[in-house]
């Protein structure tokens, strides 16, 4: 992909693409049935997006992913965070 594309995306969203790629790489072999792992991912996405997540919201997201089997991706977490 083109660097200018990522620079424009960073400027528009305020999200550092390097952080996003590092997170994506760390997720490749992650165990999403493990509550601690899922909580760590939620916290990292929250930091990258600069959107605080309350303990109650974090618990709902964890419940949704671990017990309900929802897929863990940026879109799922983002939608849940933005429902506040």
Buried (B, 14 or more C-beta within 10 A) or exposed (E): EEEEEBEEBBEEEEBEBEBBEEBEEEBEEEEBEEBEBBBEBBEBBBEBBEBEBEEEBBEBBBEBBBEEEBEBEBEBBEEBBEEE
